[in-house]
Amino acid sequence: MTVRGLNRRLVLEEPARVADGAGGFTEAWVPIGVVWATLKPGTGRERIGGNLTLSEVPYRITVRAAPFGAPSRPRPDQRFREGARLFRILAVADHDPDRAYLTCHCTEEVSG
């Protein structure tokens, strides 16, 4: 099984502790690699959170597979970045029986 249209360049990022210059640490997102992917949006939903209306759109992001434990294999504690857009990885599963591709279940993070 092949996947067509790996046409989106995404940066895979992970959280890292960075010294804050005052003897402590802060968390920052650092790039660990670039992947080519397809993005398929799911059905969006809206919910009320306090005085805010929050919208959320799930995405299925398909990338080429990497072996378990490889730094290039996406994990749920990581995220993808495409310019200013951020996609938090919730789960990762094999896309096909040959394990040539992975499907990353993500949600787009909206700041502001």
C-alpha positions as YAML, in Angstrom:
chain: A
units: angstrom
residues:
- id: 1
  name: MET
  ca: [0.00, 0.00, 0.00]
- id: 2
  name: THR
  ca: [1.36, 3.38, -0.95]
- id: 3
  name: VAL
  ca: [0.33, 6.79, 0.24]
- id: 4
  name: ARG
  ca: [-0.01, 9.51, -2.34]
- id: 5
  name: GLY
  ca: [0.51, 13.16, -1.74]
- id: 6
  name: LEU
  ca: [3.17, 13.39, 0.95]
- id: 7
  name: ASN
  ca: [3.29, 17.03, -0.03]
- id: 8
  name: ARG
  ca: [3.35, 18.96, 3.25]
- id: 9
  name: ARG
  ca: [6.68, 19.74, 4.90]
- id: 10
  name: LEU
  ca: [6.28, 19.53, 8.68]
- id: 11
  name: VAL
  ca: [8.82, 20.05, 11.43]
- id: 12
  name: LEU
  ca: [8.70, 17.47, 14.22]
- id: 13
  name: GLU
  ca: [9.28, 19.14, 17.61]
- id: 14
  name: GLU
  ca: [9.64, 17.89, 21.16]
- id: 15
  name: PRO
  ca: [9.68, 19.64, 24.53]
- id: 16
  name: ALA
  ca: [13.05, 20.21, 26.15]
- id: 17
  name: ARG
  ca: [14.21, 21.77, 29.40]
- id: 18
  name: VAL
  ca: [16.23, 24.90, 28.71]
- id: 19
  name: ALA
  ca: [18.21, 26.84, 31.31]
- id: 20
  name: ASP
  ca: [16.53, 30.15, 32.12]
- id: 21
  name: GLY
  ca: [19.75, 31.95, 33.12]
- id: 22
  name: ALA
  ca: [18.69, 32.27, 36.75]
- id: 23
  name: GLY
  ca: [19.55, 28.75, 37.89]
- id: 24
  name: GLY
  ca: [16.23, 27.22, 36.84]
- id: 25
  name: PHE
  ca: [14.71, 25.74, 33.75]
- id: 26
  name: THR
  ca: [11.88, 26.49, 31.37]
- id: 27
  name: GLU
  ca: [10.25, 24.26, 28.78]
- id: 28
  name: ALA
  ca: [10.75, 25.09, 25.11]
- id: 29
  name: TRP
  ca: [9.91, 23.27, 21.88]
- id: 30
  name: VAL
  ca: [12.97, 22.25, 19.85]
- id: 31
  name: PRO
  ca: [12.96, 20.90, 16.29]
- id: 32
  name: ILE
  ca: [14.25, 17.35, 15.89]
- id: 33
  name: GLY
  ca: [13.59, 16.74, 12.21]
- id: 34
  name: VAL
  ca: [11.56, 17.36, 9.08]
- id: 35
  name: VAL
  ca: [8.96, 14.96, 7.66]
- id: 36
  name: TRP
  ca: [6.81, 14.95, 4.55]
- id: 37
  name: ALA
  ca: [3.17, 14.27, 5.26]
- id: 38
  name: THR
  ca: [-0.44, 14.34, 4.18]
- id: 39
  name: LEU
  ca: [-3.00, 16.12, 6.35]
- id: 40
  name: LYS
  ca: [-6.64, 15.07, 6.48]
- id: 41
  name: PRO
  ca: [-8.94, 17.15, 8.67]
- id: 42
  name: GLY
  ca: [-11.73, 15.46, 10.60]
- id: 43
  name: THR
  ca: [-15.05, 16.85, 11.73]
- id: 44
  name: GLY
  ca: [-14.65, 19.93, 13.87]
- id: 45
  name: ARG
  ca: [-16.54, 20.61, 17.04]
- id: 46
  name: GLU
  ca: [-17.21, 23.53, 19.29]
- id: 47
  name: ARG
  ca: [-17.47, 23.59, 23.06]
- id: 48
  name: ILE
  ca: [-17.95, 26.18, 25.74]
- id: 49
  name: GLY
  ca: [-15.10, 26.69, 28.22]
- id: 50
  name: GLY
  ca: [-15.88, 29.30, 30.84]
- id: 51
  name: ASN
  ca: [-16.72, 32.47, 28.92]
- id: 52
  name: LEU
  ca: [-14.96, 31.25, 25.78]
- id: 53
  name: THR
  ca: [-16.09, 29.21, 22.81]
- id: 54
  name: LEU
  ca: [-13.38, 26.75, 21.92]
- id: 55
  name: SER
  ca: [-13.17, 25.12, 18.52]
- id: 56
  name: GLU
  ca: [-11.19, 21.99, 17.81]
- id: 57
  name: VAL
  ca: [-10.43, 20.15, 14.57]
- id: 58
  name: PRO
  ca: [-8.86, 16.69, 14.67]
- id: 59
  name: TYR
  ca: [-6.35, 15.78, 11.95]
- id: 60
  name: ARG
  ca: [-4.94, 12.54, 10.65]
- id: 61
  name: ILE
  ca: [-1.37, 13.17, 9.59]
- id: 62
  name: THR
  ca: [0.30, 10.39, 7.61]
- id: 63
  name: VAL
  ca: [4.10, 10.16, 7.46]
- id: 64
  name: ARG
  ca: [6.66, 7.55, 6.43]
- id: 65
  name: ALA
  ca: [7.30, 5.04, 9.20]
- id: 66
  name: ALA
  ca: [10.41, 4.86, 11.33]
- id: 67
  name: PRO
  ca: [11.41, 2.00, 13.67]
- id: 68
  name: PHE
  ca: [10.28, 2.01, 17.29]
- id: 69
  name: GLY
  ca: [12.74, 4.00, 19.38]
- id: 70
  name: ALA
  ca: [14.13, 5.97, 16.42]
- id: 71
  name: PRO
  ca: [14.27, 9.74, 17.03]
- id: 72
  name: SER
  ca: [12.46, 10.28, 13.73]
- id: 73
  name: ARG
  ca: [9.41, 8.26, 14.85]
- id: 74
  name: PRO
  ca: [6.67, 10.64, 16.10]
- id: 75
  name: ARG
  ca: [5.43, 10.18, 19.68]
- id: 76
  name: PRO
  ca: [2.38, 11.48, 21.59]
- id: 77
  name: ASP
  ca: [4.49, 13.93, 23.64]
- id: 78
  name: GLN
  ca: [5.59, 15.73, 20.45]
- id: 79
  name: ARG
  ca: [4.02, 18.03, 17.88]
- id: 80
  name: PHE
  ca: [4.27, 19.01, 14.22]
- id: 81
  name: ARG
  ca: [4.79, 22.58, 13.06]
- id: 82
  name: GLU
  ca: [3.93, 24.04, 9.67]
- id: 83
  name: GLY
  ca: [4.86, 27.71, 9.81]
- id: 84
  name: ALA
  ca: [2.67, 29.18, 12.56]
- id: 85
  name: ARG
  ca: [0.35, 26.14, 12.65]
- id: 86
  name: LEU
  ca: [0.87, 23.59, 15.44]
- id: 87
  name: PHE
  ca: [-0.49, 20.03, 15.55]
- id: 88
  name: ARG
  ca: [-0.28, 18.24, 18.91]
- id: 89
  name: ILE
  ca: [0.22, 14.49, 18.51]
- id: 90
  name: LEU
  ca: [-2.31, 12.49, 20.55]
- id: 91
  name: ALA
  ca: [-1.62, 8.96, 19.25]
- id: 92
  name: VAL
  ca: [0.45, 7.16, 16.61]
- id: 93
  name: ALA
  ca: [-0.59, 3.96, 14.80]
- id: 94
  name: ASP
  ca: [0.52, 1.88, 11.83]
- id: 95
  name: HIS
  ca: [-1.21, 3.04, 8.65]
- id: 96
  name: ASP
  ca: [-0.79, -0.13, 6.62]
- id: 97
  name: PRO
  ca: [-0.02, -3.84, 7.12]
- id: 98
  name: ASP
  ca: [3.53, -3.40, 5.80]
- id: 99
  name: ARG
  ca: [4.23, -0.73, 8.42]
- id: 100
  name: ALA
  ca: [5.62, 1.59, 5.77]
- id: 101
  name: TYR
  ca: [3.57, 4.56, 7.00]
- id: 102
  name: LEU
  ca: [2.26, 5.92, 10.29]
- id: 103
  name: THR
  ca: [-0.97, 7.74, 11.03]
- id: 104
  name: CYS
  ca: [-0.63, 10.41, 13.70]
- id: 105
  name: HIS
  ca: [-3.90, 11.46, 15.33]
- id: 106
  name: CYS
  ca: [-3.50, 15.16, 16.12]
- id: 107
  name: THR
  ca: [-5.37, 18.30, 17.08]
- id: 108
  name: GLU
  ca: [-4.45, 21.73, 15.84]
- id: 109
  name: GLU
  ca: [-3.35, 24.06, 18.62]
- id: 110
  name: VAL
  ca: [-4.60, 27.61, 18.29]
- id: 111
  name: SER
  ca: [-2.95, 30.27, 20.41]
- id: 112
  name: GLY
  ca: [-4.27, 33.71, 20.99]
...
